[in-house]
Amino acid sequence: MRKTDFMLGVLLAVVGLMMIVDPDKCIKIAVILLGLEAIVNGVFCLVKVRQLISDKDFQVAVLIRGIISIIIGVLAVVLPLRFAAAMWTVMLYVLAAYLIVAVVLELYAVAKLRDTGIERKRYIIEAIVSVICAVILFIIPQQIGVTVIRILGVVVLLVSVVYLLYEWRNRPIVVDNVEVVDDNSAPVGDKPVNNTSTEKKSDNK
């Protein structure tokens, strides 16, 4: 059982409990975390993804996506901390809309990568996750939103418990080294038998 995997399971359990006990605070934290993720993702698009192929349309799509990500990310981090609580709700809708736009641009970029031989699975999974997050963000401001967060918290908590149990059951078993003593070997203090002297005595007889 690796300590990093175990700590990851514990962290997931803590997040799940927070989502169940205080969903409102979790929503605020989620907005800031999504903002930070959008900034990092935007920088990554501008620095790395845009250089994958020399196709002009691909580069323009990735450039637009990167710039939008950075702008929305900065707003998601700064605005809710500076203004009234209503800004949290506004940013939820803004982030949801951003994710939908980002998915459209990402799918267009993925289509451009089809004939290049570059691995596209990662970008497709990212697009699917973005759609799911967008749907959740659109639901959260509604009355059912808190209930959805608590349900997700229960799911996260259950997943973390299963993960921790799996890690515990598959932990490596440490076996201490045991010194094996050969009973047939002569004691260290015993003197070797002098066979030469015995043979001489027999010859004299």
N, C-alpha and C positions, 0 to 999 in steps of 0.2 A: 504494500500500500504506500504510494508516494504521498508525501506530506502536502505537496501542492494540490493534488487531486482531492485529498481529504478537506483541505482548507476551502477549496472551491465549493464542495458540497455544503460545508458549514455556512459559507457566504450566501449560497442560494437559499438555504433554510432561513437565514436572518432576513433576506429580502422578502421571502414569502410571508414570514410573520409580520413584517412591517406593512405589507400590502393588505393583510387581513385586519390588523389592529388600527392602523392610521392611513387609510387610502388617500386622503387629501394631501398629506405631506408627501406620500410616494408619487403622486401626480406631479407635484412641484419639482421634486427631484428628477423625475423622468423627463420633464421639459428641459431642464438644464443639461442633463446627460445627452439627450437627443441633440441639443444645440451644439455641445462639444463634439459629438460624433459627426455632425454635419460639417463642422469646421475642418476636422481631420480628414473626412472623406473628400471635401472640396479640394484641400491642398494635395491630397493623394492623386486625385483626378488630374489636376493641373501639372503635377510633377512627373507622375509615372504613366497613368493610363493614356494620356494624350499622346505619348510618344510610342505607343504600341505599333501603330501603322501610320503610313504617310498619307492616307486618304484624307482629303481636305474636309469633306462633310463629317467624317468621324471626329476629326480634331475640333471642328466647330461645335458639334454636339457635346463633346466632353468638356470643352471650354465653358460653354453656357451652363452646363450642369455644375461644374466646379465653382463658378462665380456665384451662382444662386445658392449653392450649399454653404459657402462661406458667409454670405450676407444673412441668410436665414439663421444660421448657427449663431452668429454674433447677436442678432436680435433676440433669439430665444434665451441666450444667457444674460444679456444686459437688461432688456425691457422689464421682464417680470420682477427683477430685483430692485428696479428703480421706481416702478409705478404701482398703482393699486392692484388689488387682488383680481379685478376683472381682466387684467392683462394676461393672467394665466390661461383663462378661457380663450382669449383671442389667439394666443400663441399655440394653443392646442389645434385650433382650426388652421392656422397658418402652417404649422408643421405638417398637418395631414395633407393639405393642398400641395405643399412642397414635395412630400413623398410621392404623391401621384405624378407630378411633373417629372420628378427624378426617375421614376420607373419608366415613363414614356421615353425619355432621353436615353436611359440605359438600355432598354430593349432595342432602340434604334442603333445604338452603338454595338450591341451584341450581334445584330443582324449584319453589320459591316464586318464583323470578325469571322463570319461563317466560313469563308473560303481561305482564311489565313493560316489555319492550323493551330491557332492560339486557343488554349483552354478557356471555354466559355461557361463552364458549369458554375464557377464561383459567382459570376455576375448574374446568372439566372436565379440562383438561390437568393442572392442579395435583393433582386427585384421582387421575388415572392415574399420575402420577409418584410420589405418596405410596404407592399400592398396590405399585408396583415396589420402592420403597425398603423397605417393610415386609417383603416377601418376602425381599429380600437380607439384612435385619437378622435375620430368623428363621434364615436359613441360616448366617450367619457363625460363631456359636458352635460349630457342628458341626465335625467333622474336615475336611469338605469346604470349610469357610468360607474358609480361607487360600487354597485353590486358586481359589475363586471370585473372591477379591480380586485375585489375580495375573492371572486371565483378564480381569477388568475393567480392570486396569492396562494389559494389552496392547492392549485395545480403545481405551482412552483415548489411549495413545501413538500408535497408528495414526491415529486421528481427528485428533490434533494435527498429525502429520506431513502428512497430506493437506490440512489447513486451512492450514498454513504454505506448502506448495507452491502451493495455490490463490491465496493472498494474494500470493505472490512473482510468479506468472505474470500476475496481473491488476494489478500495480502500475502506476501512471501513468507514462508515458514523458515525461521532461523534455526539451524541445527548446530549445536556446539560441537567443536572438534573433540573427539574422544581418543585418548592415546590407547592403542592396542598393544598389549604385551604378549609376546610369544612364549608360551610355557615351555616349549621344547628347547629354547636357547639356554646355554649354560650360564650360571651366575657370573657376574662380572668379576667377583673376587676369587673364583676358582682358578687354580693353576692348571695349565695343560699337562696332559699325561705324557711322560717321557717314554715313548715307545722304543727309542733307540737302546736305552739301558736295559729294557726288558728283553729285547732280542739278543743282546750280548750274553745275558745270563743263560738264556736257553741254549746258545751255541756252545758255551763252556761245558754244559752238562753233556 
